[in-house]
Structure formats: C-alpha cells, structure tokens
Amino acid sequence: MSGELIRIENLSKSFGNKEVLKNVNLQFNRGEIFALIGPSGVGKTTLLRILNFLETPSGGRLSFNGIQLNGIQKTDARRRMSMLFQAPAVFNDSVFNNVAYGLRIRGADKDTLEKKVRNALAIVGLEGKERQRAMTLSGGEAQRMAFARAIVYDPDILLLDEPTANLDPANAAKVEEIIKRIRDERGTTIVIATHNIYQVKRIADRVGILLNGELIEVNSRDRIFTVPKDARSAAFLKGEMIY
C-alpha cells in the first residue's frame, strides 16, 4: 500500500427527514481491500453510491488523490472508478461485447480493446467464452463477467456492493479469489460492502463498521475481530445486536 487515494470528511446524507449517514470521516488507501460492514439499512450502499457519484451528499467533502472534488474533477474521478452491484446488468449481446462496453465508451482502439477484454476474461476464468451470448451464462458466470467489465479499463478503485450475496458457496469462493487477484496483480483499491463476516475475515485488510448511519470504528481486520475499540463493534461481530 502506498498512501491515501480517497478521503471522506464530515460526510452526511439525508433522504427527506431520514438521516442515513452522519458525519462520516474515512480514508481509503491505495491497494487495500476495505470492507464496510453493518446491518441492513445502515448506509453501506448509500456510501458506495456517493463514492461513485450516483448520489450527492447532503454535507461534507470528498477528495480523490488529494484533490477536493467538484465539477469536472468529479467526471474525471468517476472515469477512474468502477462499481459492481449485487445483481449484475447483462446486455443481450456476446460476452466480449458486454465486457468491452467500458472501453468502447472511452474510445479505445481495436487492438487495445481486444487485448484488455481477453485479459479481463482470463482473470475471472471466462476465457474461451468471448462469443457466447451473455444471457446464457449461469448466475455465477454472469457475476464474473460483470467483474471483467468492471476491471477491463484498469480503474484505480473498485466498489463492490454485496458481490457474492446471490451466489452459491463455490461461486462465492471464486469471486473472493478474483477480488484478491485484482488487488494483488493490479494494485486496485477495493471497497466492499458486505454482510458476510467470514468473507471479511478471508479477504479484508481494514474494516469499517456502520451502525445507524455512523461509522463507529475503523480498524485492521485482525484487531477488529480480536480487540475492537468500541463495545458496539464487539456486540455486532458476536451477533448480540438484533436489528
């Protein structure tokens, strides 16, 4: 890891009278896997959507590479990010064209497009399926294809919203391997929102716990499970909190 990539300062978000995120302060470092955990409805997905500029915060600041983002800087930053949702979008086209989408809208030439798409498909274990119709893929294959589409243009940061929630254990394990491989081989910063505590133990470097819209603790993976700083963190991780 080599320094800070994104910094969030005093971030808040409300929908009407409901405050979903409250005074969140957080940084993401280059080349780390950061897990956001917490019960349903605490703001994990909203935070990811704000990071990807799909939602506008009600207050606070967001910096990327040390530059506070506004206007055209947001557009530039978003082109260097990628977000993968729980249910992947699948276009009614070939696997190759599904994965090539992000490169095409960025104006990549034919040779670059061919090389990068094949490399991305190899990383996710779908080599040889370039010409297959994407709609015929299994659920696990479709999610891996979505990963290929998310990484094909080498984003600096990959945002993952419950990427294995709809997968069987075997496919979930494959996706976890892909996440680690992307970080190890490409140095991509990965932020994953998940309910899966065991998954966090397997792949995360650092962990942040959200409860009722507040970031109550950020710690290393090992320390958050052995010596958490906040009693609420310990209770949540032990399954003692009921929501």
N, C-alpha and C positions, 0 to 999 in steps of 0.2 A: 504494500500500500504506500502511496506517495502523496499524501496531502488531501486537503478538502476539495470536494467537487461541488457540492451544493450546501448552502446554508439557509435555514429557515429561522426567522426571528419574529417572535411575538405574533405568530400566525393565529388567526381566528376565522371561523366560518359559521354563519347562521343561515338557516332556511326559515324565513318568516321569524317567528318568535323562538324557534328552537336553535340553541347554540350547539353545533355539532363538534366544533374544535375550539379549544380555549387556550390562548396564549402558549402555543406550541413553539419550543425552541429546540432545534435539532440540526445536526450536520451529517452529511454522508461523505465518506472518504473514497478516494479512487481505489478501485479494485477490490472492494469489500462486498460481502453478501450481508445485507442488513435486513433483519426480519422485524416486521411490525405485527405484534400480536395483541389480542384482547378479544372480549366477547363480541357477538354480532351487534352492529348498530353503534359502535363507539367512535366511528370516524376513520377507520383504516382506509376504506375505498375512497372516501372523500379526500383524504390527504394525498393519495396517489393521483387522483384526478386533478388536484390543484398543482401537483408537481408537473403533470403533463399538460397543464393549461386548458383542461377541459372544464374546470370550474375556476371561478375568480374568488380569491379570499375576501372576507369582509374586512380584514385588517392584517397588518404585518408586512414583512418583506421577504423576498426570495432572491437569493444570489446564486449565480452559476459561474464557476471559475473566477470567483472574486468580484464579479460584476453584478451590481444590483439590476434586476431585470425590469424593463418596461418597454413598451412599444416594439420596435423592430428587433430588439435584443431577445424578446420572448420568441419571436418567429425563428431566429437563428438557433436559440437553445432547444426549441422543440424539435428541430430537424436533427438534433444530436441525441434525442431520446427515443425510446420505443416503449410502448405499453402493451401488455398481453392480458386479456380479460379471461375470466373463468370459463366462459363459453366462447370458443374461437369463431370468428367470422370466416366462412368458407365461401369463396366465389365459385360460381358454376363454370369452372374452367379447368385447365390442367393444373397439376401440382406445380409445375415450373412457372406458369403464369401467375399463380397465387403468390408464390414466393418472390417473384420478380417485381411485384407491384410497387414496392417502396423505391426500388432502384429506378424504375421507369419514370415515376413522377419526379425523380431527382435528375433525370436526363442522362443516365448512364449509357455509355456506348455499348454496342452489341457484345464485344469481346469481354468487357468488364462484367456485364450482366450475366453472361454465360458462366464465367469463372466463379463469380461470387455466389450465384444460385446453387451451383453444383457443390461448392464448398460448404454452404449452409446446410444443404440437404445431407451431406456426409456427416456433419457434426450431429445432426439429430437422428441419424440412422435411417434415412429415407432415400439413399442413393439408389438409382435404378427405377424410381417411381416418377421421374420427371414428366412423362407423357400421360400418366394415369389421371383420370378425372378426379378432381379433389372430392367431389360429392360421394365417391365410392370408398373413401378411406374409412377405417374404423375410428371410433372416438379417440383412442389413444394416438393413432397416426395423425388425425386431424389436429390434435393439440401440438404434436411435434412439428407438423408443417407450419402451424402458427408461430412456433418458436423460430423456425427457419426464416419466416417472413419478418419476424421482429429483429433478427440479428444480421440480416443479409447486408445492410448498409453500415455495419460496424458502429452502432450507437455507443456513446460514452456511458449511458445509463439505461438500464432495462428495468421497467416497472412491472411487477407481476402481481395480479390480483387473484389469489386462491387458484394458482395454475393447476393444482392436482385434485381439486375438490370433487370433480366428476369422474375421476379415473380409478380403475381397479389398482390394487397394490403393485402389480408388475409394471403397469404403465407409469404409475406414480414414481416408482423407483427409477425408471428410465429418464423421466423428466428431471428428477433430482440430479442424476448423473450429467444431464445436459447443462443444468444450471451451473454445476461446479466446473464443467469443462469450459463453458463460455468464459467464466471468470478466470480460470487458470490459463487458458490459451490466448484470450483476447484482452485480459485486464479490465473487463467490463464491470462497472459498478452495478450491483443488482439489489433492488429493494423489493422485498416480497411481503405481501400481506397474507397472513395465513392463520387458520385456527389450529393447525396441526403442530402440537408441541413437540412430538417426536421428530417431525420434519425439521423444526428449528434446531433441535439438538444435533441433527445429522449434518446440516449444511450452513448454518449461520455463523458469521464472525461476531457480529454485535446484534443486540436485541433491544427493541423499544416496546414498552407496554403502554397501551392506551386504555384508559378506563374513564367512561363518561366524558369523552372528549378531551381529557387531559393526559398528557404524556407524563406518567408518574415515575418512570425510571428508564434510563438507558444504561446498558452495561454489556460487558463481554458475554458471550454465550456461556462460558464456564461459570463465571461469577454470578450471573443472574439465576442460575439453577442451584448454585451451592450456597452463596452468601448474598442474596438480594438485599438492596439497600432499603427497600420500602416494604413494610409489613403487608400491604395490599398486594404487592407483587408475589410474595410468598404464598399468600392465600389463593390468589388466582392460579398460580402454577401447580398448587396442590389440589386444585379442584374444589376448594372450600367456598368459593364465591358462587352464588346462584343468581342468574340474571333471567 
